[in-house]
Amino acid sequence: MKSNVVIATHHKTGTVWMATVFKAIAEDLGATYVDYWAERENLAEALKPPFVLFNYDSDFRGHSDLLDRDDVRILHLIRDPRDVLISAMHYHCKSGETWLHEPVPGYDNITYQRRLNAFATRHEQYVFEMENSTFSTLRDMQQWRYGRANCFEARYEKLRLDTEMKYWSGVMNFLGFDAAEQQVCRRRFWQYSLFGNLGRSHKHVRSGDVAQWKREFTPTLAAAFRWKFPRLLQSPGYEPDDRWVGRVKGPRPHPGSNPTPSGPVSLLKRIAGRPWERLKAAASPSA
């Protein structure tokens, strides 16, 4: 390895996928694999070159100087924020992660998951998720310092559809792996990809599809998303402007289902407050 490697992801951007791939790569190449949050208090001692450092929420506060080291190359992975919201909401409805099942004092001791599942409409579930756990995820994605010369800004969508591994090969070349090491990287990427060997048996992922928001978003939800996260889609280049909101048609409601509530801003205010956000910080990494 010519450089030490730092992998920075966000919740529901392919975190478990990349953690599994790079842990296997580190083992194959004899590099030190370090989980940032497990070793944060003793990071200097844990980072024995060559190393692969993995951070599942891209928050390096207290150790941000590490990202500017001359011997470090970074892979930062993002995903369309609208798909992050969809994936996170469905995951939090069913996941067994501990923080989702811890009663919150002062809020009738209800848990995050119970509150999320108690809403009458999917629209309200998305709004609640957008106002709580996913709020911090998308905030961190927006606050990341883009434009570092030593960082490859990768998109989940490109990796997810990279069946010929051309995009992946470009990432590995940027990170400094030589030809023989890249063969190892390609083998591990295929092994743990949904379009490769993993797709035959993997149970963690509800749907790894790209552009799920086109099927799920309603005009009201799109307006609420734009109101909550102005300019978020423009920063990483997912949309050039806000005209996408006007193009959203939304899924047809099922017979007998509750209609989508109107008034996105008022609904956001009604379901406002982020008492669960502190619990999310203790959550284990998830894709």
C-alpha positions in Angstrom: 0.0 0.0 0.0 1.5 3.3 -1.1 -0.8 5.3 1.3 -2.8 4.7 4.4 -6.5 4.7 3.6 -9.4 6.4 5.4 -13.0 5.3 4.5 -15.7 7.8 5.5 -19.4 6.9 5.0 -22.8 8.0 6.3 -25.8 6.0 7.7 -27.5 4.2 4.8 -24.9 5.0 2.2 -23.4 1.6 2.0 -21.7 1.6 5.4 -21.9 -2.2 6.2 -21.0 -3.0 2.6 -17.8 -0.8 2.7 -16.8 -1.9 6.2 -17.0 -5.6 5.1 -15.1 -5.0 1.9 -12.3 -3.0 3.5 -11.9 -5.2 6.5 -11.4 -8.1 4.2 -9.0 -6.1 2.0 -6.9 -5.0 5.0 -6.7 -8.6 6.2 -5.6 -9.8 2.8 -2.9 -7.2 2.4 -1.6 -7.4 6.0 -2.8 -3.8 6.9 -4.1 -2.7 10.2 -7.9 -2.3 10.1 -9.1 0.3 12.6 -12.7 1.2 13.6 -12.6 4.9 14.3 -15.3 5.0 17.0 -14.0 1.9 18.7 -10.4 3.4 18.9 -11.1 7.1 19.0 -9.6 7.6 22.4 -6.4 5.8 21.5 -6.2 6.5 17.8 -2.6 7.4 17.7 -1.6 4.1 19.1 -4.0 2.1 16.9 -2.9 3.6 13.6 0.0 1.4 12.8 0.9 1.9 9.1 -0.1 0.6 6.7 -3.7 1.1 8.0 -7.3 1.2 6.8 -9.3 3.5 9.1 -13.1 3.2 8.9 -15.5 5.9 10.1 -19.2 5.2 9.7 -20.5 8.7 10.1 -17.6 10.8 8.6 -17.3 12.8 11.9 -13.7 13.3 12.7 -14.0 16.0 15.3 -10.9 16.0 17.5 -8.9 14.2 14.8 -9.6 16.1 11.7 -5.9 16.8 11.2 -5.6 13.1 10.2 -7.5 13.8 7.0 -4.8 16.3 5.8 -1.8 14.0 6.3 0.4 13.5 3.3 0.4 9.8 3.7 -3.4 9.4 3.7 -5.9 8.9 0.9 -9.6 9.2 1.6 -12.7 7.5 0.2 -15.8 9.5 1.1 -19.1 7.8 0.2 -22.4 9.6 -0.2 -25.8 8.7 -1.5 -28.8 10.7 -2.8 -30.1 12.2 0.4 -33.7 11.4 -0.6 -32.8 7.7 -0.8 -31.0 8.0 2.5 -34.3 9.2 4.1 -36.3 6.3 2.5 -33.8 3.6 3.4 -33.3 4.9 7.0 -37.1 5.1 7.7 -37.8 1.6 6.6 -34.7 0.3 8.5 -35.6 2.0 11.7 -39.2 0.6 11.5 -37.8 -2.9 11.9 -34.2 -2.9 13.0 -33.2 -4.5 16.3 -30.5 -1.9 17.1 -30.5 -1.2 20.8 -31.0 2.6 20.6 -34.3 2.1 18.7 -35.8 0.2 21.6 -34.6 2.4 24.5 -37.5 4.4 26.1 -36.9 8.1 26.1 -37.5 9.8 29.5 -39.9 12.7 29.4 -41.7 11.4 26.3 -44.0 8.8 27.9 -41.0 6.4 27.8 -41.9 5.6 24.2 -39.1 4.3 22.0 -38.0 5.7 18.6 -39.2 2.6 16.8 -42.6 2.6 18.5 -43.1 6.3 17.8 -42.1 5.8 14.1 -44.5 2.9 13.7 -47.4 4.7 15.4 -47.9 7.2 12.7 -51.0 6.6 10.5 -49.4 7.4 7.2 -46.1 6.7 5.5 -45.8 10.5 4.9 -45.8 11.2 8.6 -43.2 8.5 9.1 -40.9 10.1 6.6 -41.4 13.5 8.1 -40.7 12.2 11.6 -37.5 10.4 10.3 -36.5 13.5 8.5 -36.9 15.6 11.6 -35.0 13.2 13.9 -32.4 10.6 13.1 -31.9 11.3 9.4 -31.6 15.0 10.2 -28.2 14.5 11.7 -27.0 12.2 8.9 -27.9 14.7 6.2 -26.5 17.5 8.2 -23.1 15.7 8.5 -23.2 15.0 4.8 -23.7 18.6 4.0 -21.1 19.8 6.5 -18.3 17.5 5.1 -15.4 19.5 3.7 -15.6 18.7 0.0 -12.7 19.4 -2.4 -9.8 17.8 -0.6 -7.1 16.9 -3.1 -6.5 13.6 -1.3 -10.2 12.5 -1.2 -12.2 10.6 -3.8 -15.8 11.7 -3.5 -17.7 8.5 -4.4 -21.4 8.0 -5.0 -23.2 5.0 -3.8 -25.3 5.0 -7.0 -22.2 4.5 -9.1 -20.8 1.7 -7.0 -24.2 0.0 -6.8 -24.4 -0.2 -10.6 -20.7 -0.9 -11.1 -21.0 -4.5 -12.3 -17.9 -4.2 -14.5 -16.0 -2.7 -11.6 -14.6 0.2 -13.7 -15.6 2.8 -11.2 -14.3 0.7 -8.4 -11.0 0.3 -10.2 -10.7 4.1 -10.5 -11.3 4.4 -6.7 -8.7 1.8 -5.9 -6.1 3.4 -8.2 -6.8 6.8 -6.5 -6.3 5.2 -3.1 -2.9 4.1 -4.1 -3.2 0.3 -4.5 -0.8 -1.3 -6.9 -1.9 -3.7 -9.7 -1.6 -6.8 -7.5 -3.4 -5.2 -4.6 -6.2 -4.0 -7.0 -6.8 -7.6 -8.0 -7.5 -8.3 -4.3 -9.7 -5.3 -4.0 -11.8 -6.2 -7.0 -12.3 -9.8 -5.7 -13.5 -8.6 -2.4 -15.7 -5.9 -3.9 -17.5 -8.5 -6.1 -17.7 -11.0 -3.2 -19.6 -8.5 -1.0 -21.7 -6.7 -3.6 -25.4 -7.2 -4.1 -24.9 -7.8 -7.8 -22.1 -10.3 -7.0 -21.9 -13.2 -4.6 -23.6 -11.4 -1.7 -26.9 -10.8 -3.6 -27.7 -14.5 -3.3 -27.9 -14.6 0.4 -27.8 -11.2 2.0 -30.6 -10.3 4.4 -29.5 -7.0 5.8 -30.6 -4.8 2.9 -34.3 -4.1 2.3 -33.5 -2.6 -1.2 -30.2 -1.5 -2.5 -31.9 0.1 -5.6 -30.9 3.6 -6.6 -33.5 6.5 -7.1 -36.0 4.9 -4.8 -37.3 8.4 -4.0 -38.9 8.6 -7.5 -41.3 5.8 -6.4 -41.8 7.0 -2.8 -41.9 10.8 -2.8 -45.1 12.6 -3.0 -45.3 16.3 -4.0 -46.0 17.1 -0.3 -43.0 15.2 0.9 -40.8 16.7 -1.7 -41.9 20.2 -0.6 -41.2 19.3 3.0 -37.8 17.9 2.2 -36.9 21.0 0.3 -38.0 23.2 3.2 -36.1 21.2 5.7 -32.9 20.8 3.7 -32.5 23.8 1.3 -29.6 23.4 -1.1 -28.7 20.0 0.2 -29.2 18.3 -3.2 -27.3 21.0 -5.1 -24.1 20.8 -3.0 -23.1 17.3 -4.0 -24.7 17.7 -7.5 -27.7 15.5 -7.2 -29.9 18.3 -8.5 -29.0 21.6 -10.2 -31.9 23.5 -8.6 -35.2 23.0 -6.9 -37.3 22.3 -10.1 -37.2 18.6 -9.2 -40.0 19.3 -6.6 -42.4 20.3 -9.3 -41.7 17.1 -11.3 -42.6 14.8 -8.4 -45.9 12.9 -9.1 -45.8 10.4 -6.3 -47.2 6.9 -5.8 -51.0 6.4 -6.1 -52.6 5.8 -2.8 -53.9 2.4 -2.0 -57.7 2.0 -1.8 -58.8 2.8 1.7 -55.5 4.3 2.8 -55.3 7.6 4.6 -54.6 10.6 2.3 -51.2 12.3 2.4 -51.5 15.2 4.8 -51.2 18.7 3.4 -49.1 21.6 4.7 -45.6 20.2 4.9 -44.2 23.1 7.0 -47.0 22.8 9.6 -46.6 19.1 9.7 -42.9 19.4 10.3 -43.6 21.8 13.1 -46.2 19.5 14.6 -43.8 16.5 14.6 -40.8 18.7 15.5 -38.2 18.2 18.1 -35.2 15.8 18.1 -35.2 14.1 21.5 -34.0 10.9 19.9 -31.0 12.3 18.2 -28.7 11.8 21.1 -29.5 8.1 21.0 -28.5 7.9 17.4 -24.9 8.8 18.2 -24.6 5.5 20.1 -26.1 3.4 17.4 -24.0 0.8 15.6 -23.1 1.4 12.0 -25.7 0.2 9.5 -25.8 0.4 5.7 
